[in-house]
Amino acid sequence: MEKYIGKYSVKDFLYLILGAFIYSIGTHSFIETANIAPGGAVGVALMLNHVTNLPVGRLTLMVNVPLLILAWFHLSRAFAVRTAFACGICSVVLDYVIAPVFPVYMGDQLMGSLYGGILVGVGMAFIFLSGSTTGGSDVVGYLLQKKYPHVSIGRALMMIDGIILSTSIFVFGNVDAALFGLISLYAQTKVIDMIIYGNDAGSEASIVTKYPQKIAERVIKEIDRTVTLLPGKGGYSGHDGGFMYRPQNGVQSFKTHYCGDG
C-alpha cells in the first residue's frame, strides 16, 4: 500500500485531519441546510441526500468510487489510492463526528452559502497541502483532459460544475439553488487560492536531479503534463546533472512532488 499511497508525515496527516474537520463543518452546518449543490462529488451527494435522505458523507464516497476506479486505470494508481484515503477520512468525519454533534445554520440562504463556501475552501486547502484531494470534479477533469487533450483542465472543471449547478435547479426546485451554489463555489475557489498561493494564483516546480529524463517520463505519464528539461552542473560538486521545470496549479503541485520522490 505504501508503494501507492506514499509516506504521510505527521504534518501531512494533521493537515488532512484538520482539513477534513473544517470541510465537514462547512458542508454539514452551512451547505447542506442552504439547499445548494456547489459542484464536485459533494454537490452530487447533496442532491442525492435531498432525494433519499441518506448521509452526505456516505453518498460522497459512493459517488467517488467509480471515479477512483477510472483514475486507477487511466491516471495514476498513487493518485487514486491517496485520493481514496482522503475521501474515506472526510466521509467518516462528516457522518460520524461532525453531523451528530455540530448544530446547523438555519438563517439566510446567502449567508449559509457564502460561509459554507469559505469553510469548505479552507478545509480543501488543508487537504491539498497534505498531498491529497477530495476527488470528484478533479478526477473527472483529468480524465476528460486525458481523453480530449485540447480541452484544458479549467474548462473541463467549469463544464462539470456547470452541469451540477444546472441540475440542482431541478432537484431543489428553484433557480436560487444554482445562483447561491455558484457563490459558494466561487468562495471555495478564492479561499483555496489565497491559502495555497497568497495573492499569486500560479506556481512552478523546479527539480534538480541526476535523472531528469526518468522523472520527466513519470510526470508525463502520471500527471499527463509536459515539462522543460535543461542541462546543468553542480556548483560545488561540478557533477553534470539536469534541471526540470514545469508550471502547475494547486492540485498538480503535490503530484509533481511524488514523481520527484520516486
N, C-alpha and C positions, 0 to 999 in steps of 0.2 A: 504493500500500500504506500509506503514511504517513497517508493520509486515514482509514483504518480502524484502524490499529494505534496511532496517536498517536505522540508523541515519548518515547522512552526516555531518561531522563537516565542519567548514569554511575552514580549511586546506585541507580536503579531496576534497571539491568542487573546490578549487583553483587548486589543483594538477590535477584534472580531466580536467578542462578548459584549463590549461596550456599544459597538455599532448595532448589534442585534437588539439590545435593550432599547436604545433610542429609536431605532427603526420601528420596533414593535409598539412602543408607546405612541408614536405618531400615527401609526396605522390603526391601532385599536381605539385610542382615545379621541382622535380627530377625524381621520379619513373615513373610517367605517361609518361613523354616525352622520357624516356630511352627505352620504349617498352619492359618492362620486367614484370614478374609476380612472385614476391618473396614470394610465399607461402601465406597461410591464405585466409580468405574471401576476403581481398582486392586484392589478387592475382587473384582470380576468377573474381572479379569485373573489374579488369583492362583488362582481356582478353575479357570479355563481352563488355566493353567500346570500345575496339579496333574494335569489330564487329558491335556494334549497335550505338556507339557514344552517348549513354546515360550517364548522370553524374555518376562519380565513387562513390560518397557518397551514392547516392540513390541505386545504384546497390549493394554496400556492405551491406546495410541494407536489401535488398531483399534476398541476399544470406544467411544472418544470421537468418532471420525469421524462416525458417523450423528447423534450428539447435536449436534455442531458444525454440521452441515448444517441441522438443525432450528433451531438457535439463529440461524443466518444469516438464515433466512426469517421466523422468528416472534419473535425477541427483538431483538438489536442486532447489526449487522454488525461494529461496532467490538469489541463484547464477544466475538463468535465468533472474529474474527481474532486478537485478543490472547490469548485462551484457547488457540487452536490453536498459537500460537507458544510459549507456556509449556509446553503438553503435549509438543510436539516436543523442546524443550530437556530436559525431565525424562526422556523416553524414551531419548534419546541418552545422557545422563549415566548413567542406570541400567544400560543394556545394555552400553555400550561403555567406560565409565570406571570405574564402581563394581564391577559384577559380576565383571570379570576380575581385579580386584586385591584387593578387600576380603574378609576372612575372614567366615565366618558363625558365629553363636552357636548352639551345639548343646545348651545346657543346659536348665534348667527352662522349660516352656512358658509359665507365668505370667510369669516374668521377661522372656522374649522378647517376649510380647505387650505388657507394660507399657512396657518401654524402647523397643520399636519404636514404640509409640503416641506416646511422648514425642518421639522424634526426628522422626517424621513430622509431628507437630504443630508442632514448631519450624520444620521446613522449609516447611510450608504457610503458616505465619505470615509468613515472609520473602517467600514468593511473593505473598501477599496484599498485603504492604507495597510490593511492586514494582509493584502495579497490575494483577496478573493473578490467575487462578485455575487450578486443576488440572482443571477440567471435572467430568465425572462427575455426582454427585448434585446439585451446584449447578445444573447446566444442566437436568436433569430436573425438579428442584424448581421452577425458574422457569417451565418450560414447563407443568407441571401447574397452577401457581398462575395462570398466564395464562388457561388454558382453564377452570379452576374457581376463580374469584376468592374464593369462600367458604372455600377451603382455604388456610390460612396456609403460608408457606414452611417454617416449623419443622415443622409437621405433615407436609407433603409429604416433607421430608428424612427424618423419622422413619419414615414408611411405606416409603420406598425402601430405606433402610439396614436396616430390619427384614426386608424381603424377602430382601436379600442375605445377612444373617446367618442367616436361617432356611434358605436354600438351601445354605449352607456345611455344615450338619449332614449333608445327604445326599451332598454332594461329598466331604467329608473323612471321612465315615463315623462321626462321633461328635458328641455334644451339646457336648463341650468346645470344639469349633471355634467355635460361636456364643457360648458364655459368655466365652471368652477374647477373641474378636473384639469383644464388647461392651466389655470392659475396655479394650482398645486404642483403640476408638473414643471412649470417654469421656475417656481420657488425651489423645488428639489435641485434642478439643474444648476441654478445660480449658486446655491449653498455648497453643492459638491465642488464646483469650480473654485469657489472662494477658499474653501478649506484646503484643497489639494494644491492649488496653484497660486492663491492670493489673487492679485489683480491680473496675473498672466495666465491666460487660458490655454497656452501652448507649452510644450516641453520637448526635450530631445533626449535621446540616450546616446552616450558616447562610451564605447567599450575598448579598452586597450588590452590586447591579448596576443599570445603566441600562435593562436589558432583561429584567425579571423574567418577563414573560409568555412570551417566546421560550424562556428556559431552563426554565421550568416545563413547557412543552409538550414539550421534549426529555426531561426527567426522566420525565414521564408516559408518553411513547411508548417510550423506550429501556429504562427500568428498571421500568416498569409500577407506579409508586408515586405516590401523591398528594402534594401539597405545600401549604403555607400561605403566602399572599402578604400582605405588609403594606406600607403606604406608608412612605416615608422621605425624609429630606432630609440632604444632606451638611453636617456641622457646620462645615467650613472653607469649602467652595465655595458652600454654600447652594443647590446644584442639587437638583432633585427626582430621586428615584430609587426603587428598590424593595428590599425585603428578603424573601428566600425562606428558609423554614425547613422542614426535614423530619427526622424520626427515621430511623435506619438501623442496619444491622448491618455487620459487618466486610467481608463480600463486597460489599455495596452501596456502601460508602464510596468506593472508587476509581472506581466507575462514575459517581457523582454528580460527582466531580472532573472527569471527562472531559466531562460535559454542561456543566459550568460553563466549561470551557476553550473550548467551541465558540462 
